[in-house]
Amino acid sequence: MLSVLHIDASARRQRSHTRRLSALFIRHWLALRPQDEIVRRDVGLDPPPPIDEAWIAAAFTPPDRRTADMQAKLALSEELVDEIERADLIVAGVPMYNFGMPAAMKAYVDQIVRVGRTFGFDRSRPGEPYWPLLQGKRLVILSARGDYGYAPGGRIAAMNHVEPHLATAFGYIGITETDGVAIEYDEFSDARLQESIVRAERDTEALATRLARAAQKPLTQVA
């Protein structure tokens, strides 16, 4: 049995392209692997708080020296890190808001990129003082954009700070295998949007099928 962490970051309850894509992925996954665990985390509707000075002080205090207040401050972060540690696959529906991820998703990233929990640091270590602590996991990013041309090689690819940011942050903690599907043209609301939706839904189904059928071996080894 595998554990799939299903994250949604859209602020919309209804008419969300990314919620529809992530739900579609999970349905197709379960059709092939009904025995797997699905863990739900909706940061769009229940956003984690942004980190603050007290959170930073607690995170950088050795665990055996943390006060009760510090432990309480990190309680949600510990829960989120436990979820991602347990997951074999992370499926994240993350729309583009003003060229980047929603603030709620950025708050989530800040809660899980934790020294001593998801990455290590030793200033006396020869060479690179940082190293990832997670392994054997894969990330699927299902996105949506108002404009078009954000994919690599596209007309405004340099303005896309969703997938590159997420790939960097998750890669830093050891999740380096990433797949993605995106809907574009949302602001145009014409035939191009409908074509993009059809294509993205087809690609999402195909991706879920490919990964699920290959899941008898580690997901990080799936081509």
N, C-alpha and C positions, 0 to 999 in steps of 0.2 A: 504494500500500500504506500502511495506517495501522498505528500501533503502539498496542497496548492493554496497559496495565499492570494486571495482575490481582493484587490484594492480598487476603489473608485475615488476620483478626486474632483469630479465635476460638481459645481455648485447647483446644478439643475437637478431637480427630482424627475422631471418629465422632459421629453424631447432632447435627451442628451445622446449625442452620437457615441461618445466613449462608453457610457453605461450600456448602451445597446450592444456595442462590439464586445465588451468584456463579458456580458451575460451570454452572448452568442458563443464565445470561446468556451466558457465554462459548460454550457449545455452540450456542446460537441465533445468536450473532454469526458464528461460523465457518461455520455452515450457509449463511449469506448472503454472507460475505466470507472464504472460505478462504485467500485470499492474504495476509491480514493477519498481522502479528507479534504474538504473545502473550508478554509478559514476566511471569514469575511471581515474586511476592514474598510469602512466608508469614511474616508477623511474629508470628503466633500460636504457631507451632511453633519459629521461629528468631528470637526477639525481639532487636531492636537494644538495645544497652546504654543506660541513661539517661545523659544528658549530665552531666558533672561539671566541677569547676573547671578541670582541664587542657583539657577540650574547649572550654570557654568562652574560655579564654585563647588557644587556637589559632585558634578561629573569628574572634576579634576582632583577630588579628594580621594585618597585610597579607601577602598570599601570598608576596611576595618576601623577607619577613623571617622566615618560619616555619622553625623548626628541623626536622631529620629526625624528631624525636619528635613535634612538632606535626603534621607531615604524616601520620605514622602514626596519630595520634589521630583525624584527620579522614578517614581513608581510607574507612571505611564510609559516612560522610555524603556524601562525594564520589560514591561509587557509587550511593547512593540518589537523590541529586540528578540525576545523569546519567540515571538511569532515568526520572525524572519529566519531565526536560527533553525526552527523546526521545518520550515518550508523547503521543498525541493524545487518548486516552481513558483515564481511571483508573476501574477498577471495584473497589470496596472492600467486602468483606464484613465488617461491623463490628457485633458484638452489643453490647447495652447491659449493662454490669456496674455495678450500684449507681448508676444514673442517668447514667453517663458511658461513655466508650469504655474498652476494656481498657487496662491500663497499657502493654502492648506497642505498641498503636497510638499512644498518647500519646508514647512514646519515639520512634516513627517520625516523628511530626509534629515533634518537637523536633529531629530529625536533618535534616529537609528545609527547615525555615523558617530560612534562613541569610542573614545580611547579606552582601551582595556576590555571592551565588549565586542566591537566589530572591527577594530584595527588596533595594532600594537604600536608602541612608540618607545624607543630607547635611544637617548641622545649619544650614548657611548657605543652604540652598535656600529661596527665597521660598515662603510658604504651607506646604504639607504637606512635611515633611522625609523622609517614607517613600514609596516607590513600588514596585509589583510589577515583577518581571523576567520572569515567565512569561506567555504568552498563547496563544490558540488551542487551549485544552484544555477538556475537560469531565469532570466528576466524577459517578459513579454510586455512591450509598451504599445498600447492601443490609443491612438491620439486622433484629434480632429482640429482643423484649422479653418479660419475664415477665408483666407486668401489661398493661393496655390503656388507651387514651385519651391516648397520648403525642403523637399527631399534632396539628398546629396546630388550635386550637379545641377540642381534647379536654379531658377532665376533669382531666388532670394534665400538660397540655402544657408547663407551666412547669418541670416536673421532668425534661424531656428535655434532656440535655446531650451527646447524641451527634451528631445531624445538625447542630444549630446550631453546636457547637464545630468540627466538621470544615468546615462551610461557611465559618465565620469564618477559620479558619487557612488553608485552601486559597484562599479569596478574597483574603486578604492578599497572597499571592504571585502572584495574577493569574488563578486558576482560579475564575471566578465563576458559571459555568453548572453547576448541580447538579440531579440527578434522584435520586429515592429510592423504595424499596419496603421495607416492613417487615412482619414477622410479629409478632403480639401473642398474648396469652393463654397463653404457654408454661407458666406455673406452674399454670394451671387444668387442663390436660390433658383437656379435654372437647371437646364438639362445636364450641365456639367456636374452639378452637385449630385443629382440622381445617379449619374454614371459612376461617380466617385463612391457613393454609398454602396452600390451594387458590387463594384470591384473590391471595396474594403471588406464587405461581408463575405464575399467569396474567398478572399485571401485569408481572412480570420478563420473561417471554417477549415480551409486547407492547412493552415498552420497548426490549429488545434489537433487535427487528424494526424498530421505528420509527427508531432511531438508525442501524442498519446500512444500511437502505434509503435514508436521507437522507445518508449519509456521502460522497457525491460532492461535496457542498459542505461548508465548514467546520462541524465539530460545534457550534461556539459559535453558529451561525446556525440550528440546528434548533429548530423551535418545539415 
